Each structure stands twice: as C-alpha cells, then as structure tokens.
Amino acid sequence: MKSITGWGWYWIIWAVVGFGIPETYGLIKNAKDTLSWQFWGLEHINFPHPFDFADWTPIHWFIGLVLLAFVIWLGGHLVFGIWR
C-alpha cells in the first residue's frame, strides 16, 4: 500500500465511489439510471436498433469515434501497460 501515491488513491476512490457504486445501484434498481443509458439518451439513440448507422448524425459518429479511441487508449494503457 505504500507504493500507491495520492493520485493513485484518488483514482481508486473515484472508480469505486464516484462510478462503481452509482452504476451498480443503477444496474440493480433500474437500467435507465446507468451512465450509458443517460449518455446515449441525450443523443436520442434508438435503443431497439442502436447500430442503425444510417440514422446517425455527424455528432453520433463523432461521439462514437471518441469513445472508440478512449476504449483503445484504456485497453493499451491499463491492460497492456503501454502509452505511459
């Protein structure tokens, strides 16, 4: 535990308290209370057919590509330890 810095504790606490607890509560009580439901609800995604790309506007494509880049970065950074 001595090797965890102040920023390390910040990110651990944020992940558990700031994200993990509210997201878990939302998943248990009502899926519409989750972060993803709120985020995509703002963009008026058609949930029964979310991959109907013909209906996507440029902002949908922008958000989708930003999220894809973020997931790729997270995968490389957290899982494989690259891009430090």
Secondary structure, 3 states (H helix, E strand, C coil): CCCCCHHHHHHHHHHHHHHHHHHHHHHHHCHHHCHHHHHHHHCCCCCCCCCCHHHCCHHHHHHHHHHHHHHHHHHHHHHCCCCC
